[in-house]
Amino acid sequence: MGLSLPPPAASAPPAPACASPAARYAAVRARSRELAAPISAEDAMVQSMPDASPTKWHLAHTTWFFETFVLGQLPGYRPVEARWQLLFNSYYQAVGPQHVRARRGVLSRPTLAQVLDYRERIDARMQDAFARDELHEGLMQRVELGLQHEQQHQELLLTDILHAFWSNPLRPAYREDLPATRGRAGTLGWQRFDEAVVEAGAPRWPASPGFAFDLESPRHRVLVGAFALATRPVTCGEYREFVRDGGYHDASLWLSEAWNLLKKHPRERPLYWIDDETCFGLGGVRPIDAQAPVSQLSYYEADAFARWAGARLPTEFEWERAAASLPVDGNFVERGLLQPAAHEGSGLRQMFGDVWEWTSSAYSPYPGFRPFDGALGEYNGKFMVGQWVLRGGSCASPQGHLRASYRNFFPPSARWQFSGLRLAKDIA
């Protein structure tokens, strides 16, 4: 059963970077509708845990962002439905109160049809503003931020519905037609990097061209010691050896906080593994692909595996140094697999796409960090505590959204994203 309203034209290619703002806006917004098309109205309001949000809320919140931060700044603007401001504000205290995050799943009203109509009405108003040239430079910058924000929610839409379907005893598939992965990982090798002072991060946007979130800036110098980085991510087959070797029962491999959590909430495998041979994904229940990168790991699990393997997790600056000269190419959402896949090759590979890679770096501000101005300064900065950095993107990430300086962040216990790991080690 599909959405209550007909979806837009299927599988339209993303607008190129050189497209007009109106065309780029239309392409990003259409992609959200396309990703939501297989989800029924009943599915769209499920919230399976406090950290996840219903599909309907993602579709509404991203629309609220444009209405509040762009259209709402135009003279005389009247909101589509003023009462919805409370429902779809996520955490912007400067904008107003919010509905409790953990109870987004009780919002049966507005209906999915009303939310989709809300999207259409805001999209029409945005296109009219583009056509009338009503958006000054500052508002155009907010449009770009809103599109980047929506691309983040496109990935969350997929990972949240995956958790919702996993929580359903029927284990329904998001899409039963997803292809099976058929690749080989190849031998795990190591690439050496000598000690060096490197440039990390991104120039502050919008003062400098090329979008970057505030948490990626400013660009600054970092001393990175000599290290070696694995040429590919850890595979499901390799992680299965850790499981079979009793890795989840060896306290010496786990951080104290992680071990206490493990004893309180026992587990013996990655989140969506049913047993050592089968797992659950957006395509439903399928055999584990031993050659594919392992995913749905917490930072704790990634760290424990690295210790078991006689290695460690890379710092985010080691990861960025290795990725900085590589093209942003890989298994992203546009490829249509919606699951990690093996890719044999030489040198460093799969640095982008497939799985977010946990680093050993705490999510903290760079020297000289300044959040975006005004209410948008709440976007990233206030979460810089108790979180860890992931790099690289996943099979659910939009390709054009990523870059070597991109910093994702989650609490160390989170394992419902497409999060995996790549090993690193010190060298003399």
Buried (B, 14 or more C-beta within 10 A) or exposed (E): EEBBBEBBEEEEEBBEEEEEBBEBBBBBBBBBBBBBBBBBBEBBBBBBEEBBBBBBBBBBBBBBBBBBBBBBEBEEEEBBEEEBBEBBBBEBEEBEEBBEBEEBBEBEEBBBEBBBBBBBBBBEBBBEBBEEEBBEEEBBBBBBBBBBBBBBBBBBBBBBBBBBBBEEEEEBBBEEEBEEBEBEBBEBBBEEBEEEEBEBBBBBBBEEEEBBBBBBBBBEEBEBEEBBBBBBBBBBBBBBBBBEEEBBEBEEBBBEEBBEBBEEEEEEBBBBBBEEEEBBBBBBEBEBBBBBBBBBBBBBBBBBBBBBBEBBBBBBBBBBBBBBEBEBEBBBBBBEBBBBBBBEEEEBBBBBBBBBBBBBBBBEBBEEBEBBEEBBBBBBBEBBEEBBBBBBBBBBBBBBBBBBBBBBBBBBBBBBBBBBBBBBBEEE
